[in-house]
Amino acid sequence: MMSAKAPSGDAAQKPHGSQNVHNRGRNRRNNNARPHQQNKSGGGQHPNHQRKNYKANNNRHSNRNNKPQLRSRNQISHAVLSNSLVEVSTSRQLIESSDGIQNRRRVMNRLDSMLCNWSDSLLPTASYADMLTTSSNKLSSNKSNHPSLLSFGSYRLGVHTPDADVDCLVLAPPHIQRHDFFDSWITVLKNAEVSDLHPVATAYTPVVKFSMDGIKIDMVFARINHVQLNWLAEHKLRLEQVKEEKKMMKDNNVETEFDQTSSTVIVHHNNEVDDELDEIADKIAEVVVSDQMLIGLDETSVRCVNGVRVSQYLLAIVGTNPTRLENFRLTLRIVKEWARVHGLYSNVLGFLGGVNWAILVCWVCKENPNAKPSMLLNLFFRTFANWSWPHPVLLAKQQLHPIKGVSSHPIWDPVNNFRDAKHLMPIITPCYPSMNSSYNVGEPQLRRIQDELRRATKISHDVCFGRKTWSDLFKGNDFFRQHANYLQVDIISTQEDDFREWFGLCEARMRILIAGLENPSFGTQAYPFAKFFTRKEEDGKHVSSFFVALRFAEDTEKVDLGPLIVDYLQIVNSWDGRKETMDLAINIVSQKNLPSFAFEVECEKENEVDDDSTSSETSTNTNEEVASGLDDDTSNVDASKATKTVQKSPPRSAKKKLEPGHDSGTPSMFISPLKRAKIS
């Protein structure tokens, strides 16, 4: 694993007079000693050390990386840079329109009504309803019978894009079981004619995926016990009261005008007041789920509830100040879009998902509460490009034990849990039970994330001095020009429904393939790109392609990929649900023979941002010469046998093309990948 040194920090201001020379010498001596001091204190050690050191490590990063520096004479003001960030987010369509937001609210309200009716249909007897009424302090049984629908993720944080899904939690009363959620609730959804319905009851966090009125929904389930019924009833009652107040305020907010030409009365509504009332209703609907709500929940329900609690905690850290909240949201939007463009956004593929990026951005905002978005973005890239992984990112001190009445649940503990100690990029959720939200990250994924963070750090620095613009963060993504050889995985089916199931299985197991391709003993390194290129071909087949770039050791002349991919093939080929309409093809492709769609998507996105921009320079000659040792026609890997051998000639002229440390604009371009990465 590649580890980065912590930066030396901001230069201290030099004193006046004769002490200036002496202080410069002292600073020089301190800077020279700093790397040794860091190693001595365990800066790059395995995370098996005392938990109390974690806070100190976080503070170390804060002091060295996050202290805002004084603006130099040639540096553009952060107010101007922040305004240009808003323009970029608008041009890239990262902010949903008011009509789109209203449509999402209508879908959520419709789902809430459907859940209430479904809950009523599952009530076993009238006496049970009477018991519910008694246990909820004589509140209406209709209120305590009904589930609550709470959102989390990007929609709850207010950073969702127009095509983003809505993550939501069904907090259900005791008479609804989890098997009801994956049985009768699925029937209700089918009758409502939702599309793309896909329940996954066996997942680590069981989920029902579907689309309603063009909005994609990911719905999870948690069942509370009788103790919390009173809370559930009060929550529904408050929400209904707000809706009534909203209706009354709308009626009082109507202005009339008499049109003399038509002798009619024209009614005017104040849309700003309507939007304000909608926001109030949303806040009531998103009531805080405290630790008390964990009483009586099983481990699966705790995981489902944790998504809501983390989102609420992040918003609480950012605070209620509107400016700080908008700064957080703008920074997070840009970071997520940057991660998507560069193939770093996918939790299931071993990269980082929405909650991971949100925690990282929140950490920077917490350390720099008054910084503008442009400064926050610059600090974000600079901080985590130099973060000493596997030191964890912690928003708050870990809560080791639950409150009274809550069952004990496993927490992230690298000291006593050897599995947790092996995590490469710990990003810890702030609520009990604290978990590593990025446990999926492997060495290939971490290496790509670090490469792109360093590249983005340089770009953002150049933006501050006017040498580049923020649009440069999203163009020049040269992944398909950086490497000589690629593994192309095609997931294929002749039927659309079968393709959806087959794709879900192959995607969920793709981390196994990536981990297999990362094998120092075989002289291979893997560089995955977190994006699937899905299309329907002329023969009617549904195909989705995934790419992993391959690097080989300098003295490697022959690689048999069979042993590296056999684990993945055995899992997908032995799936009980596989049909004859489902197929899988794995091929080695040289850079010059990559399919055109890999480049068309990149160019199309760049043109949307800047029609006049030209693509950045790339070092393709080296890759083409390295790729010359591979014959695409003979490097086809049979998905059923996986025994094909790949031939490769040593990169004889690579040293002349690219010297160590040369900045080609493409990260990780090195002569001997294994030697430079220090993999043994």
HUQUIJO-V351181 format. One record per backbone hydrogen bond with DSSP energy under -1.0 kcal/mol. NH is the residue of the N-H (numbers start at 1). CO is the residue of the C=O. E is the energy in kcal/mol with one decimal. If there is no record, write none. Layout:
nh/co/e
NH/CO/E
NH/CO/E
//
This chain:
nh/co/e
20/17/-1.5
23/19/-2.5
24/20/-2.0
25/21/-2.0
26/22/-2.4
27/23/-3.0
28/24/-2.2
29/25/-2.3
30/26/-2.4
31/27/-2.6
32/28/-2.1
33/29/-1.6
34/30/-1.1
37/33/-2.2
38/34/-2.5
39/35/-2.2
40/36/-2.3
41/37/-1.6
42/39/-1.1
43/38/-2.6
45/42/-1.2
49/47/-2.0
53/50/-1.6
54/51/-1.6
57/53/-2.3
58/54/-2.3
59/55/-2.2
60/56/-2.1
61/57/-2.0
62/58/-2.2
63/59/-2.9
64/60/-1.9
65/61/-2.5
66/62/-1.4
76/464/-3.2
81/77/-2.1
82/78/-2.4
83/79/-1.8
84/80/-1.9
85/81/-1.4
86/82/-1.7
87/83/-1.7
88/84/-2.1
89/85/-2.5
90/86/-1.9
91/87/-2.6
92/88/-2.1
93/90/-1.5
94/89/-2.8
101/97/-2.1
102/98/-2.3
103/99/-2.1
104/100/-1.9
105/101/-2.1
106/102/-2.2
107/103/-2.1
108/104/-2.5
109/105/-2.4
110/106/-2.4
111/107/-2.5
112/108/-2.1
113/109/-2.1
114/110/-2.2
115/111/-2.5
116/112/-1.9
117/113/-2.2
118/114/-2.4
119/115/-2.5
120/116/-2.1
121/117/-1.7
123/120/-1.1
129/125/-1.4
130/126/-2.0
131/127/-2.0
132/128/-2.1
133/129/-2.0
134/130/-2.2
135/131/-2.5
136/132/-1.0
137/134/-1.1
138/133/-1.9
139/136/-1.7
143/140/-1.0
144/140/-1.5
145/141/-2.0
148/171/-2.1
150/169/-2.5
152/167/-2.5
157/153/-2.1
159/154/-2.5
164/161/-1.8
166/216/-2.6
168/218/-2.5
169/150/-3.7
170/220/-2.6
171/148/-3.0
172/222/-2.9
176/173/-1.7
181/177/-1.3
182/178/-1.5
183/180/-1.1
185/180/-2.2
187/183/-1.5
188/184/-2.0
189/185/-2.2
190/186/-2.2
191/187/-2.3
192/188/-1.4
193/190/-1.4
194/189/-1.7
195/211/-2.3
198/209/-3.4
200/207/-3.3
207/200/-1.6
208/219/-2.4
209/198/-1.9
210/217/-2.0
211/195/-2.7
212/215/-2.6
215/212/-2.1
217/210/-3.7
218/166/-2.5
219/208/-2.7
220/168/-2.4
222/170/-2.4
224/172/-2.5
228/225/-1.1
229/226/-1.2
232/228/-2.0
233/229/-2.6
234/230/-2.4
235/231/-2.3
236/232/-2.1
237/233/-2.2
238/234/-2.6
239/235/-2.0
240/236/-2.1
241/237/-2.1
242/238/-2.1
243/239/-2.0
244/240/-2.1
245/241/-2.6
246/242/-2.7
247/243/-2.0
248/244/-2.4
249/245/-2.8
250/246/-2.1
251/247/-2.0
252/248/-2.2
255/268/-2.5
257/266/-2.0
259/264/-3.2
263/259/-1.5
264/259/-1.2
266/257/-3.7
268/255/-3.2
274/270/-1.6
275/271/-2.4
276/272/-2.1
277/273/-2.5
278/274/-2.1
279/275/-2.1
280/276/-1.9
281/277/-2.4
282/278/-2.2
283/279/-2.1
284/280/-2.0
285/281/-2.4
286/282/-1.9
293/290/-1.4
294/291/-1.8
295/292/-1.5
297/294/-1.9
302/298/-2.1
303/299/-1.9
304/300/-1.9
305/301/-2.5
306/302/-1.7
309/305/-2.0
310/306/-2.6
311/307/-1.9
312/308/-2.2
313/309/-2.0
314/310/-2.5
315/311/-1.9
316/312/-1.7
317/313/-2.2
318/314/-2.2
319/315/-1.9
325/321/-2.4
326/322/-2.3
327/323/-2.3
328/324/-2.3
329/325/-2.2
330/326/-2.7
331/327/-2.2
332/328/-2.4
333/329/-2.4
334/330/-2.1
335/331/-2.4
336/332/-2.5
337/333/-2.2
338/334/-2.5
339/335/-2.3
340/336/-2.1
341/337/-2.5
342/338/-1.8
343/340/-1.6
344/339/-3.2
346/352/-1.0
350/347/-1.5
351/346/-2.5
352/344/-1.5
357/353/-2.2
358/354/-2.2
359/355/-2.1
360/356/-2.0
361/357/-2.5
362/358/-2.4
363/359/-2.1
364/360/-1.7
365/361/-2.4
366/362/-2.6
367/363/-1.8
368/364/-1.5
371/368/-1.4
376/372/-2.7
377/373/-2.6
378/374/-2.1
379/375/-2.9
380/376/-2.3
381/377/-2.1
382/378/-2.3
383/379/-2.8
384/380/-2.2
385/381/-1.6
389/387/-1.7
391/388/-2.1
393/426/-2.0
406/403/-1.9
412/434/-2.1
417/413/-1.9
421/417/-1.8
423/420/-1.4
428/393/-1.9
429/435/-2.8
437/427/-2.6
439/436/-1.1
441/438/-1.5
446/442/-2.7
447/443/-2.3
448/444/-1.9
449/445/-2.5
450/446/-2.5
451/447/-2.2
452/448/-2.4
453/449/-2.2
454/450/-2.2
455/451/-2.0
456/452/-2.6
457/453/-2.1
458/454/-1.8
459/455/-2.0
460/456/-2.9
461/457/-1.9
462/458/-2.1
463/459/-2.2
464/460/-1.7
466/463/-1.7
467/462/-2.3
472/469/-1.8
473/470/-1.8
474/471/-1.5
478/476/-1.4
481/478/-2.1
482/478/-1.5
486/589/-2.5
487/548/-3.2
488/587/-3.1
489/546/-3.0
490/585/-3.2
491/544/-2.9
492/583/-2.5
493/542/-1.7
494/581/-1.3
499/495/-2.5
500/496/-1.8
501/497/-1.6
502/498/-2.8
503/499/-2.9
504/500/-1.8
505/501/-1.8
506/502/-2.4
507/503/-2.8
508/504/-1.9
509/505/-1.3
510/507/-1.3
512/509/-1.3
514/510/-2.2
515/511/-2.5
516/512/-1.9
517/513/-1.8
519/517/-1.2
522/519/-1.1
524/519/-2.0
525/551/-2.3
527/549/-2.4
529/547/-1.8
530/343/-2.0
531/529/-2.5
533/545/-2.5
535/543/-2.7
537/541/-2.5
540/537/-2.0
542/493/-3.2
543/535/-2.6
544/491/-1.9
545/533/-2.0
546/489/-2.3
548/487/-1.9
549/527/-2.6
550/485/-2.8
551/525/-2.3
553/523/-1.8
556/553/-1.7
559/646/-2.4
565/561/-1.4
566/562/-1.1
569/565/-2.1
570/566/-2.5
571/567/-1.7
572/568/-2.2
573/569/-2.6
574/570/-1.3
578/575/-1.5
582/579/-1.6
583/492/-2.9
585/490/-2.2
587/488/-2.3
588/635/-1.3
589/486/-3.2
591/484/-2.2
593/590/-1.3
594/591/-1.4
598/595/-1.2
599/596/-1.3
600/596/-2.1
601/597/-1.6
603/599/-2.5
604/600/-2.4
605/601/-1.8
606/602/-2.0
607/603/-2.3
608/604/-1.1
610/606/-2.5
613/610/-1.0
620/618/-1.1
624/620/-2.4
625/621/-2.1
626/622/-2.2
627/623/-2.5
629/626/-1.2
630/627/-2.1
634/631/-1.2
637/586/-1.4
642/638/-2.3
646/559/-2.8
648/557/-2.4
652/650/-2.1
657/653/-1.2
658/654/-2.3
662/659/-2.2
664/662/-1.0
670/668/-1.1
676/672/-2.8
677/673/-1.9
679/674/-2.0
//
